[in-house]
Amino acid sequence: FKLPRHTDVLVNFWALHHDPDLWQHPYKYWPERFLTPDGSLLAAGEGARLNEYIFGAGPRGCPAFVFANAFLLIAICSVMQMFKVRPQTNVEEQVSCDPRTFQHGLVLCPRPYKARFLSR
């Protein structure tokens, strides 16, 4: 395509990450798709990671993606180390991990839910 100079192009990352031609079970919460058989993380250009654009791609990719990943890992591990996270309600009433049920807005997010944080 030939685009006029100064044209803004917005990429639908949600559609890219849920394309059944690129992803096996695109609506299933399945983090193992990004791991090798021995449990280590796939390299950026291998398997499912080849189609991953969470932080953008190319020269316009997020320059802080390494920091963001490290920060999230530390934050989540800190919470999990200090607390047992349990649902406040019955298992049948739990929030869905299926993004098709999420609330739409600037950012897609799950419907409100309640959880209990029990000290370890």
C-alpha positions, -999 to +999 in steps of 0.1 A: +000+000+000+012+035-007+002+059+022+004+096+021+032+113+041+024+118+078-004+092+078-010+076+112-013+038+110-029+020+139-024-018+142-051-039+157-029-060+180-059-077+196-068-091+162-032-102+155-030-120+189-064-138+183-060-148+147-068-186+145-045-188+114-015-178+136-024-191+170-036-226+182-065-220+205-063-182+204-089-177+232-075-202+256-053-190+285-023-212+277+011-196+286+029-229+278+026-220+241+056-197+247+078-224+263+101-251+249+095-287+259+121-283+287+102-253+302+125-225+291+111-194+272+111-196+234+135-172+217+118-141+202+118-155+166+106-190+174+072-207+175+044-187+190+067-158+199+072-152+162+036-137+161+038-119+194+036-081+192+028-071+228+055-044+228+053-035+191+079-045+166+108-031+146+122+004+151+089+015+167+089-012+193+089-003+230+124+006+242+116-003+278+102-038+271+130-055+291+124-032+320+086-038+318+090-076+318+115-075+347+093-052+367+062-073+362+080-105+372+093-089+404+059-074+413+040-106+407+066-127+425+065-103+455+028-106+458+028-144+454+056-147+480+037-127+506+001-138+500-020-167+490-045-153+464-079-170+466-112-162+451-138-146+474-166-166+459-173-201+447-153-215+418-184-216+396-186-178+399-150-170+389-142-144+363-136-157+328-102-156+312-118-155+278-111-121+263-144-122+244-162-116+278-140-087+289-151-050+292-142-029+262-126+005+266-092+021+260-078-012+274-095-045+274-100-058+310-119-085+328-152-078+345-149-068+381-143-096+405-133-100+442-103-119+456-089-126+490-052-120+499-043-142+528-009-137+545+015-166+542 
